[in-house]
Structures are given as C-alpha cells and as structure tokens.
C-alpha cells in the first residue's frame, strides 16, 4: 500500500476514500457454469489496457459440465496485477469472490487471514450447503470471522436489475458474472468501455442478451458506488513499460501468432494438421482465423492422421506443424521417427498437462521432457525447446521454426497448460525485426563431376556447416528421390541395409542435432552481484516462480543465481562450465526430476531436485524457502547429507 487519496462523494451522498496499492491478487471462484473464466478474461483485458503488469492463472475442471454446486465443478480465475514488473499470478489471493458454498470450501484455505471475502449470499441455500457438507451457513455462523466478509445478494440484485429486460429468471441469473465484473471494475478503477464493446460484439446476433449483460455490468458498477458495504475503492497505477504497442495475450494465442509470423518470414504456406486435445486446441482455433496469411488448418480424425498430414505438407514444401498434448505425442511417436529418417522440417507443439494416460487434462505439468527426448524407437534425436512465459511462446515458435527449416529436422516445442491458458501484456514486435527464415529449395541436380555423379540428384548430400540435406519439392524436374522410413544410403538416399552405412547415418543424424548448439547464444545467468555460490536452474513455465523466489531471496540480503534453459536438446555449449562455477545447483520442476537427471548424467554435477506434481504452478514463497535452506547448507562445512523424509529435496 502506498497511500490514501482524499475521499470523494459518490451518488447518494456517500463519501468514499481511494486507497492506493502497488499490487493486488484477485481470485474469482464459482460453478463451472457461472462464467468465471469469461469474467476473469474481461477484467484481465481491461487491466492490460489500463497499463498494469499482470499475470493470470485460470483453473477449471476437465468435465464440460460437472454437477452444479459440487466441489469437482468449481472453476476459478486468479489475476495478479501491479504497478511494477511481476512474474507470477500470485501465491495467494488478497480478494476472493465466491459464487456458491462449493467455491468457498474449495478456496477459503488459500485466502490469508484478514483477506477480503465477497460471497453471493443468495446461493448459500440449505440445499447448496448440504452438497458440500456445510452443516450451518458459514456466512452466518461466525466461522469466517478471520476474514473481511462482505455478503452480497449478487443473484437477486442481478435479476432485479434485469426485471424489465424481458428475460426469464434463469436467463437473467446468468448475467450475475457481469454484475460481479461491474462491481470489481468500480473497486479497482478499471475501464468499462472495452467490456461494453465486447458484449455488444459478442452478442451482436442476440441484442437482448447483449443489453441484459450490459445492464447487469452497469448495475454492479453503480452498486459499488452507492452501497455502504464498500467504503473504499482501490487504485493501482500503470506499470512503467518500454515504449511500444502492447496487447494482452495468452500462451496459446502467442504461439499461434508466432507460427503465423514464421510462415510469413519463411515465405512458406503454413499447414497445421491437428486433432483437438486439451489444452492445445486453442492453437487450432486461433490459426483457423488466419487464412489470409496463407494458413491452412486441417482437423484430422486422430492424432496420427494429424501429424501424417503435417509431414506430408512438409514434403510438399510447406511449413508443417502439428499440435497436441502428452497423450498425443505418444501416438505421434512413429511419425516423428519418420520425420527424423526423411529429414524433413516439422514443428510438433506439445502443450503439456498432468498425466499419465488421460491424467489431469486441464491442469499443468512438465512431465513430457523425457518423452520428447527419448520417446521413439531407435536413435531418433529431436531438438527440444521450451518457452518461459505466455508472451515468450511467440518467440519460441519462431525459434522452433528456425531450427526445423535450417537443419531439416522435426522440432518439439514444450509449452504447458499454465503458459497456454495464462496471460500477460505482450509488446507487439515490428515485423521487420523478426528473423529472416527464408529457405532455398533444391532446383537442380547437385552431383559433382569429380565424383562421377554429374547430373544426379543426391538427396542426402549435406550442407557442410549444418549437415542439413537439400529440400526438394515434389514435381521439380530431375529431382526425383526415394522417401520413406527405411534406412537411407549416404548421399543417394537409396534403401540400404549396409551395417557401416547405418552406423554412419545414425551418427550423422545425431551430429546434425548436436551442431545446433553452435548457433545458440551464450547462456544468460542472472547473478546481479556475481558472488552467488548457489544457482537455481529451470526450464519452461517455472521461470516466473523461480524468478519471483530469487527476488525474495535477494531482498533478504543473500545472493542467488538464476539460469533458465530454452534449449533442452541440444543444451547450450557453455552450460557445463557455468554449472561447475557454483557450489550447489537446485532444479525445481513440475515432474519428478527429469531435467535434474539429465544434468547429472551429462555434466556430472550434483543437482538438487525440488519437485511437485499438483497440477498447479510453484508458489514463490515455497521456492524461496527451499533456496534459503540450500544457501544455508552451502555456507556450512560439507558433511554426510541424507534426503529429507518428504523426498522433495533430493
């Protein structure tokens, strides 16, 4: 909190103060039919347009419609916004809005004591209370005295506001999320024009629904101004940002736009072959909107057909892409191996989720790393990269495309549910500043006279720098060549069972992938003082929680270094030397220690693994405590150290 501005008069004669805050975390929770995700997204968009830095965490059930009013049906949306740079959606909410008893029971343990709790009192009926095991009404029995409870009859106030709308009671009640959004917009001085335009556009074919939602939104805003239940409103000033044009963007949107940009910068048609799967389906939805940029989307009958079509498009000279999640990668494994053998460019996007099997479709995890690296038969090396934030998904898509086109290889891009559904402000780049990804197709035979091959096309005669083979578009005169999964003879590409040739081609394919490391920039190490003895290394979406934890540790007066990997195969050439600078290396992951195992094996560094697989991102406070403990141990003489009983720090 930074101060209180003078009180102002609201309609009705009430005098209300405006409290200035530097940050706030709000969580909206309700039934999966209460529109919490829409409400959160609209509040996020207005917050982004206001100029705050922000980070979001949507959390919803996998079922299309779980039983109403039950714990499995609770959907929530958490938003952290501030007047300064932030890295996570917040460890815990400052404000919790609950639309029913189930939402209260599922979320109240996360609200710190003294936090603001806003509850829709209309929904705390005996029937709804009984569904989740409340013997008495917690809004009335004193059990919530540790929080700032404000009971608001949101449902009945919404229906009262819409009594002249012509809608039935049930239809009117559906607008209570807009009433809630109006109230929050007043509380935090959010712009309102964008939401009104959105509702007009969203329901342009149902003007009566648009009018009802707008009326409910305005009623909620007016209620905030006139009620005695809220004596103050809050102001969070815009965050300082570099000059430029910004928009609010989710990870899936950013990744889709990155692929569109990659198609434009390469001059190739973009072809997506995909089968819908949570949480990757929004990439298919977004790309289907961009036909004007030479984008073609194909919703296949299954995962295997999706990648088969994408690889066929790559053979035909397009930028082939397929999107999926962990279960789909398992199904695509054989075709990924085919892309390795044929040495064609292909981008495979894996938006990871909780597993194994169907697992937790709407929850996040980082457990596909080893599958991405090794989940194929034979020696089938594939580059693997991972974005670190929703906005970074755009750049990661460009980088995956660069590697695929330059080295003629399939590339796996590992996003996850946290990045895919989360959002943040994103600086729209200048197209001219994006990398040039143009490629040259083979246009004539490449056989050399001195080798007696003049006039021949050698599909596996490689570029001496990248070891990439030429890319010949079918139908080009004189460039006919064999294609398929059987081993290729060096240079000619003929089918070969020769043992020496297989050994040579296997090692050459591996050397091509290893050589990608030569094109990578030096690894960035965030070590402000340069005297840290402990480093934290991570990959993917752990960047935000790790970064926030490091900030906390540094504010306590201790030094800590942060290393974050984008390229997981091959790893940067300088990584081993960097890791050996530190007495201790800690690796937090949302799996059971997959990167830690790889780093130990490759660099013989005793990496300490800290893991969780709860379907949720790490909390910064938790990681800060882990880092503090490791720093304390690094400062004491080394003795025999056994693993803690909980197994979290190995």
N, C-alpha and C positions, 0 to 999 in steps of 0.2 A: 504494500500500500504506500502511495506517495503523497497523499493529501486529500483534503476535503474542500470542494469548491463551495461558494456561498449557496444557501438554499434558494430555490426558485418556487414560485407559485404555480401550482397545477390547477386545471379546471376543477371547480368545486371548492376552491379556497384552501386546498391542502398545500402546505409548504414542505417541499422535499429537497433533501441535500443530494449532491452528486459526489460520490466517493471515487477518487482516482486510484486505480490499481495498475500494477505493472504486468500482471498476468492473471488468468483465471482458467480453471478446468471445469467444464460443464458436462454432465452425463445425462442424457435423456433415455429413459427406460420404460417399456410398456409391452403390451401384447404385440405379437408379430403382425397383427392387423391394424395397429394403432398409428402407423406411418412414422415411426421414429427415425428410420433411415432418411426419408424424404425431408422431415423436419430438420434433422441434423445437416443434411446436404445444403438446404436452403440457408440455414444460419451460417454455415461454412462459406458459402458463396458470398453472402453479404459481408462477412468478416474479411474475406480476401479483398473485396472491392474497397473496403474501408482502409486497408493498408496494414493490418496486423499480420505478424508472422503467425503461422498456425500449423497444427498437426492434428490428424484425426484418427480415431480407432472405431470403425463400425464393428459390431459384434452381434450376429444374428443366428438363429437356428438353421439347420440344414433342411428341415421339413418345409414344404411350401406353405402349409398352414397347420402348425401344431395346435393341439387342443386349447381353446380360448381360456385364458386366465390361469394357465398352469405354468410351473417353473420351466419345463422344456420349451415353452412358447415365448419366453422373454427375449425381446430384441432391444439392443441398446446402441447408443451412438455417443462417443466421447470426443470432445473437442477441447484442445488446449490452444489458447491464443494469447498473444503478448505484445508489448511494445518494444521487444528486443528479439534477437535470434533465439529460437528454441529448437530442440532436436527430437522431442518425443510428444506423444499425446497426453503425457502426464501420468504419474504413478497412481494418483487417486483424485477423485473429483472434489472440487470446492463446493459445487452445487449439484444436487441430484434431484431430477424431476422424475417422479414415478406416476404412472397412469393407472396402476392397479396393485393389489396386495402382492401378486407374484413378482412384479418388478421391484417392489420394496424388499421382499425377502431375499431375492437374488442379488441385490446390490447394496443393501444398507451396511454390510460389513466393510465395504470399501470406502464409505464416507467417513472421514476423520471426525472426531468429536468436535462439536461446535459448528460443523458444516451446515449449509443451508439445504433443507429438505422441503421440496414443494410436492404435494401429493394431491391427486384428483380424489377428493373425498367422496364423490358420487359413486365411485367404483368399489368402495370398501363396504360392500353389502355382505350380509351373513353368508350368502352362497359363495361369493368370491373369496371371502376369508377362509371358509371351510376347505376350498380347493387346495390351499397351500398350507393348511394346518394351523391357522391362527384361531385360538380359542376365543379371544376377545379382539376388539378393534384396536390396533396399535396406535391409531391416531387419537384415541380417547383414553387409553388405559395407563398413560404415563410412561410407557416403555421407551418412548422416543425423546425423553427429557434431555438427553445428552446432545441433541442436535437442535438447530433453529428450525422448528417445524412450522410450515405455513400450509394449512389445509385450504384448498381452493376447489369449489364445485365446478371443475372445468367442463364436465359433460353438460350439466344443466344450463350453465351460462352460455355455452355454445348453442344449444337448442333454443334458448330464449332469444339470442341474437338473430337466429335464423327463422323465427316463428312466422315471418311474412315472406319467406323465400319460396314457398310452395313445395319444399321438400318434406318428405315424411320424417318421422322421428329418427329412425335408424340411419337414413341418409344424412340427416343433419348432424348426428353424432359423429360421423366420420370426419367432420371438419374440426374436431377438437384439437387435433395436432396443429392446425393453423392458428387456433386461438392461443395455444401454448407458444407457438412461434412468435405471435404478436406480443405476448407478454414478455418473452425473453428479449425481443428486439427493443422494447421500451427499456427494460432493465439495463441493457448494455449498449444503448445508443447505437443500434445497428441501423443501416439504411433500410428503407422499406420499398423504395420504388422498384428495385430489381425483383423482389418477390412478387409484387403485384403484376409486373410484366410477365414473369414466369408463369403465374397462374392463368393469366389471360391466354398465353401461348399454349400452355399445356392442355387446357380445356377449351380450346377455340371452337371445337365441334359440339361442345356441351356448355353453352354460355350460362345456363342456370347453375351448373356446378361451379364454374369459374366465379360467378357472382357470389355464391354462397361461401366459398373458401376465402375470397377477398373480404367479405363482410365479417367472417369469423376472425380473420387475421387482424382487421382493424378493431374489432371488439376487444380482442386480447390486448392490443396496444393501449386502447383507451382505458381498459380496466387497470392496467399498470399505472397510468397517470392519475386515476381518480380514487383508487382504493386506499384505505388506511393500512392494509395488510403489508404493503411495501412502502416504507418511509424513505428509502433511499434508492437511487439508481447508481449505476457504476460506469465509469469511463476508462477505457484502455486505449491510450493514444496509438497512432500508427507507429510501426517499427521502421527504423531507418533502413533503407534499401538502396542498392545501387540504381542509378537512373536506368530506365528501360520500361518496357511494356510487360505487365505481369498478368497471369491468369491463375485461377485455382484449378488444380489438375490432380487426378488420381493416377496411381501407378499404371493401371491398365490403359487409361487414356494416353498417358505419356508414351507408353511402349508402342501403342498403335500408331501414334503420330510419328514416332521415331522410325518405324518401319516405312511409313509413307514417305518421310524425308529421305530415307535410304534409297527407296525406289527412284525418287526424283534425282538424287545426287549421283546415282549409278547410271541413270538413263535406261533402266530396265523396267519392264512391266512387273508389278508386284502381284504374286499369286499366293493366296492363303488357302491351304487345304486343312480343314479343321472339323472336329466333332465337338459339339457343345459339352463342356465339363466345368464344374465349379472348381476354382474361382477364375478360370481363364476365359470364360465365354464372352465377357465384355470386350475383349480384343476383337473377336469376330464381329460383334455388333458394331463397334466403332469403325473398323475397316470397311464394313459394308456400306458406310455412308460416303466413301471417298472414291467412287468410280471415276470421277472427273480427273483424278490423278493417276489414271491407268492402273487402278487397283481392281483385282478380280478376287472375289471370295467364293469359296465352294464349301458348303456344309455337307460333309460326307456322311455316309451311312454308319461309319465306325472309325475308330482311331487309325486302324491300319490303312483304310482307304484314304483317309486324310493325308497321311504322310506319303503314301504312294503317289497321290496326285501331285503333291508339292514337289517330290523328287522328279516326277515326270516333267513338271513345268521347268525345273532347273535344267534338265537335259535339253529341253526345248529353248533355252536361252532366257528364261525369266528368273527373277529373284524369288526363289521358292521358300515359303515359310509355313510352318505348322505350329499350332498352339495346343497346349494340353496341361494336365497336372500329373502328379506322380503315377497314378494307375495307367494313364495313357502312355507315359514314357515306356512303361513295361511292355505294352502292346506294340509300340513303335520300334522296339529294340532291333528286330531283324532288318527293318528297312533302314534304320540308322547305319547298321553294318553294311548294307548295300551301298549307301551313300559314301561310306568310308572306302569301300572297294572300288567303286566307279570314280571316286574323287571328284564329286560334283558339289558346288556350293549349296548349302541348305541351312536355314536357321530354324532351330527347334526351341520353342519357348515353353519352359516348364514353370508354371505358377504353382509352387509347392503348397501342399496342405497336409493336415495331420493324417498319418497312416498307421499301420499298413492297411491293405485292402481298401475298402471304401472309407474307413477311418473317420476323420472329422472333416467333412467336405468344406465347411465354412470357417474353419479355424486354421491358424497359421502354423507352419513348422519349417525346418531347414533340413529335413531328413533324406533328401534325394541326392545329396552330393556324391556319395559313393556309387549310387546307381548311375548318375550322369557320367562318372569317370570310368566305371568298370562294368556296367550292366549290359554287356554284349558278349557274344561268343567270339573266341579268337582274340588276337591282338588288334583291337579296333580303337585306336586313340582318337579322341574328340576334344577340341578346345572347349573349355567351360568358363563362362564369365557370369558375374552377378552384380546387379545394380544395388545401390545402398540406400536409396530413398525414392519416393514416388516420382519426383521430377527427374532423378537420375536414370529412370527406366528409359527415357528418351535417348540419352547419350549411350546407354548400354546397347540399345537396339542398333544404333549406328556402328558401334564398335563390333558387335557380333557380325553385322553385315560386312564390315571391312575385312575381318578375318576370313569369313566364308568366301568372299569373292577373290581376295588376294591369294589365298592358299588353297583354293578349290577343295573345301572340306565342309562337312556338316559342323555346326557350332551349336552348343546347348547354352541357352540363356536361362539362368536360375533366378526367377523372381519368387515371390511368395504371397500368401493371402494378405499379410499385413501391408505390404507395399501395394498390392493390386487394388485393394479397397480403400486404403488410406489416401489422404490428400494433403497438399501443401501449396503455397504460392510458387509459381514457376515463371522464371524470366523467359519470355518468348525470344528465341535466338534469331539473329539475322541469317537468312538462308545462305547468303554468300560466305558466311563464316563457318559453315558446316563442311566437313571433309569431302574432298573430291573422291567419289567411289567409282568412277567410270572404269570399265574394263574393255579389253580388246578381245574380240572373238578371233579364233583361228580363221584365216581366209584363204590360205593356200598350203600346199604340201610343204613340210618342214624337213624332209630328209636331206641329208648332206651328200654331196657328190663324193667326198673323200671316204665316206663310209659305204659307198656303193648303194646309197638309199635315195638318190636323187629322184624327185617326182613322187616319192612316197609320203603318206601322212603317218606320222608316228605319234599316236595319241598319248603316249607316256614318255615322250622326250621332254624333260623337265626344265623349268627356269632354273638356272644355276644358283640364284640367290634365294628364292622362296621354295624351290623344289615342287612348285605347282605345275600340273600338266596343262596343256592347252585346252581351251573350252571351244569345242566345235559344235556349231548349231546344226541340227539335222537338216539335210537338204542342200548343204553347201557343197558345190561340185568338187569332187576329188577328195573329200574329207570323210568318206565312209569309214567307220570303225566299229569294232565289236563293243557291246555293252552288256553288263550282267554281273552276277555275283561270283563267278568262278575266277580263280586267281589269274592275273594278267601277266603276260611276259613283259619284261622291261622293254621300253621303247615301242614295240609293235602293238602291244595290247592283245596279242593272241592268247588264247587259253593255254595255260602252262601248268603242268604238274611237276616240273623240274624242282627237286629239293633246293638246289642252290639259288634258283630264281626266287622261290617262295621266301627263303631266308633274306635275300636281298631286298625284295619288295616290302616285306614286313618291317625291316629296319629302316627302309627309306620312308615309308609312311610315318613311322614314329619320329624320324629325324625332321620331317616336314613340320610336324606339330611342335616339336621341341624348338625349332627355329623361330617360331612365332615370338618367343621371349626376346629375341634380338630387336623386335620392333616396339617393345613396350618401354614406356618412360621409366625413369628411376622411381623406386617405391617411395611414397611420401611417408614421413614419420613425423607425427605431431608430438614434439618434445620441446615445449617452449623454452625451458631453462637449459636443456641439453645435458642435464645431470641425472636423469632418471636411471634407476637401477632395475626397475620393473617395467615391462611393456605389456600392453593388452592388445591382442590381435583378434580380428574378427573378419567376417565376410557377410555380404548381403545386408538384410534389414537390421542386423544388430548394431549397425553403425550409429543410429540415433541414441539408443540406450547406453551403449558403451561411451559415446562422446559426452552425453549428459553426466554419466558417472565420473568420467575423468575430470570434468569441470568441478564437480563437487569435491573430489579429492584434492584438486589444486587449490580450491578455495580454503581448504583446511591447512594449507601450507606445505603440502607434500608434492613431490614431483612424480609424474607418471607419463609414460609414452604411449601413444596410440598408433597402431598400424592397422590399416584396413585394406583387404585384398579385393580387387575387382576380378583379376585373372587368377583362376584356380587351376587351370591347366592350359598351357604350362604356367608355372609360377614364375614371378619375376627373377631375373638372373641374380639380382643383388639381395634377395630375401635371406638367404642363409647367413651371409655376412652380417646383415642387420640384426637378426635374431641372436647371434652369438655375442652381440655387444651387451646384452642385458643379463643380470643375474637370474632373473625369473621372467617367464613368459606365461601369461594367462590367456586362455582362449574360451570366451563364452559362446555357446552355440545352442540353438533350439533343436538339438538332437542329442544323441548320447556320446558325442565326442568324435565326430567324423573328421573334421579338419585337424583336430589335435592329433589324431592317429597318423594322418598323412604327414604333418610337420615333424612329428617324432621320427617317422620312418625315413623321411627324405633328408632331414638336416641333423638328426641325432641330437636334437635339443629337447630337454625335459620340459615339455609344455604341460602346464597345469590346466586341466579341463574343468570348466564350470558349465553345467548343462541344465536345461529344463525342456520338458515336452508337455506343456499345459495347454497348448493351443492359443497362447497369448504371448505378446512380446515381453521381454525382460522389463523389470522396473529398475529405474536408475538408482534408487536408494539401495536396492539389493546388491546391484553390481558394485556400487561404491563401497559397501561394507566388505565385499569379497576382496576388492583391490586393496583396501586399507589393511586387511588381515595379511595379504601376501607381502605388502610393503613392510609390515612389522616383522614378518619372518625373515625377509631378505636382510633386515638390519641386525639380525642376531646370528651368532655362530651356528653353522650347519651341524645338526645332529640327525639322528635317525628320525624320519618323519613318516608317520603312518597315515593312511587315508582316514578322514573323518567318517564317522559311522553313517552319516546320511548319504555318503557317496557323491556329494555334489562337487567336491574339490578333490580331484584325484592326483 
